[in-house]
């Protein structure tokens, strides 16, 4: 793969790993007959009640995105338990996806994962940019958390319909 697409080989190889993680989280049953995904959904439901769900999901996405930069690919892993928890606390599912998208963009200011191909073409390293982007991260984090909390209170819950 690195010979075929040298600038993006590291990006392309990660997606089968995310699929494997998603399968393990949603299908491997542990003690008590529950999956890890179910345990995580219950955790988010318990700490995210009372209107703080969007802030909890945003913070979780930011923290996970710092350690697992994916530019959105990890949604495959996170979606089952985040969406189940959103349903449990009756948060609008469309808004929950948007909270994830907004929060997923913040860690890219620390790990400019989305810019890897461009950095390779320009001959730059991530450390050449991270000083500038980290300041943007520090400014935008509280703004984003405030906005997802405020806007999350404006949308009504619509129960999912499974045909």
N, C-alpha and C positions, 0 to 999 in steps of 0.2 A: 504494500500500500504506500509506503514512504517513497518508493521509486515512481509510482504512478502519479501521486498527488503530494509532493513533498511539503507544500505549504499548509495543507489541511489534514494530513494523515492522522495527527493526534486528535483532531476533532472527530473525524469519521469513525475511528475505532471505538469511541466511547458509547455509541448508541446501542450496540448489542449488549453491552454491560448493563445499561439502564434497563433494557428489556428483561434481562435475567434478574436484576434486583426487584423489579416490579412483580415478576412471577413469584419470587420467594416471599415477598411481603404479603401478597394477596392470596397465595395458595398453600403455603406451608403452615399447617395447623400445629400449634404447640399444646402445652398442658392446658386443660380446661376447654379444649376445642376451639380456641380463638386464634386468629392469625395476628401477626404483628400489625398489619394494617388496621385491624379492628381495635387493638389496644391503643394505637396512635390516635384513631378517631375518637375514642372515649376520652383520651387525655385532652385533646383540643376542645372537645365539647365541655369538659369540666372546667378548664381554665379560661375558655373563651366565652362563657356565658355572661349575660348582663351588658352586652354591647361592646365588649372588648375583643370580640372574635377577629375583626379585621386587623387590629393592631397586633394581636398574637400571631396571626398567619403571616403578616408582613414581616415582623421581626424574625420569625422562624425561617422564612424564605431568604431574608438577608443573611442571616447567620449561616444557613446551609449553603447559600450561594458563594460565600467567601471561601468555604472549604471545598466545595464541589462546584467549580465553575462549569456551567453547561450551556449558557445562553438559551435556556428554555427547555432543553432536552430532559431535564430531571422532572418535569411536570408529569411525565409518564409514571414515574415512581410515586410522586406525591399526590396525584389526583385522587386515587381511591379513598384515602383517609381524610384528605382535606375536604373533598366534596361531601363525604358522608357526615363529617362533623358540621359542615355548613348547613346541611339538611336538618341535622339534630338541633342546632341552635336557631333554625329558621332564618338564615341569612340568604339573601338573594344569590342564587348560584352563578348568574352571569357576573355579578359584582365580585363574587369570590374569585373568579378567574381573573378579573381585571386587577384585583388586589395583588394576586400572585404575579401578574405581568409587571406591574409597577414596581413591586418590591424586588423582583428578579433583576431589574435593570440597575438597581443601586450597587450590588457587589461588582458589577462590571466596571465601576469607577475605580475599584481597588485592583481587581483582576481584569485587565482589559481583554478578556477572552474573545469578545466579539471582534477585536482588532488584530488577532493573531495573523491572519493572512496579509493584512495591510502592513503590519510591522515587519513581516518577512520580506515583503516587496520593497519597502523603504529602507531596510537594513537597520531598523531601530530595535531596541529592546524595551520590554515593558517598564523597566526601571527609569527609562528616559521620560516617561509620561506620568508615572504613578504619583509623583509629588503634586502635580497639578490636579489630577483626578481625585486624589484623596481629599483635598480641600472641598471639591464639589460634593463628594460623598458626605462629609461632615455637615455641610450646609443643607443638603437635600434630605438627609435622613429624618430630622424632626419635622420638616415641612411635609414630607410624604406620609409619615405616620399620622400627623394631624389631619391631613386631607382624607386618607382612607377611613379614619374613624368618623369624620363628619359626613362624608358622602355615603358611607356604609349605613348610616342611620336614615337615609332618604329613600332607599329602595325597599319595596315590599317583597316578602317571600312568596314565591310561586312554587308549589310542590312539583317535583319532577314527575313526568308522565312516561311510563314505560309501556310502549305499545304491545 
